[in-house]
Amino acid sequence: MQSSLIGKVEKAKAYAGERHRMQIDNLRVAFHGENSDHEVSFADGEWHCNCDFFTQWQTCSHTMALARVLEGMVPATPETEMAAV
């Protein structure tokens, strides 16, 4: 491996441990739930999911799970902060 590529690999490893450097603005995820698949998105600071629960409550287990996984890289919302408890 070229030395310049080795340096980039090392830098990538360091960045991966520094989540505060990353901010997700837009995201689309195929979420494979227990009962069916769902499409979850994050755009303009808001979560969206096509599951029935989200339609009524504007939060769901899918959005809360992704907010936990991406903690520090997406802004916290009152709905997703419940998942941190």
N, C-alpha and C positions, 0 to 999 in steps of 0.2 A: 504494500500500500504506500502511496506517495506520502511524504512527510506533511505536505500541506493538508491532505485529506485526514491524516491522523490528528492533526491539530483541530480540525473542524469537528471530528468525532468527539474529542475531549471537551471541546467547547459546548457541544450539544448535550453531553452528559451533565455538565455543570448547569446549563440553562434548565434542564429537566428538573433539577432540584431547586430551582429558584422560581417557583410558580408566580410570585409577585410581579415578575417581568411580563407576564402574559395576561391579556384581557381579551375575552371573547366577545365580539360584537354581534355576530350572526352565526347561528349553528342550526343544523338540521340533522336529526338522529332517527334512525329506524330502531325502535325499541321493541324487543321481542318479549312481550308480557306472558304471564301464566296462561291467560285465556285467549289472547289474540295479539297481533302485532299492532303497534301504534306509531304514528309519526309525531315526534316532539321537536319543537323548534324554539329558538331563542332569538329574538330580533327586537331592536329598538328598546332594549331593557325589559322585555316582557316574554314570559314563557307561554307556549301554546301546546296543546296536545289534542289529538282527535278522539280521545276516549270520552265516554259518556259522563264520567265523574267530573272531568275538567270543565265540560260545558256548563255544568251547574255551579261548580265551586271555584273555578278559575285557578285550581291547583289539583294535583293528583299525585299518586305514588310515583309515576314516571318522571314528572317534573321535579319532585322533591329528591328522587334518587340522583338525577343528573346534577342538580344543584349541589348535592353533597360531593359527588365525584369531581365537580369543577370548582369546588370551594376556593375562593380567592381569585378566580379567573372570570367569574360572572358576578355582577352586583347582587347582593342579597336582597330579597324581598320579604315582606312579612309572612307570606305563604310558604316560601321555601325555608325560612328560618325555623319553622316548626320542625322540619326534618333534622335539624341539628340537635334537637333535644333528645 
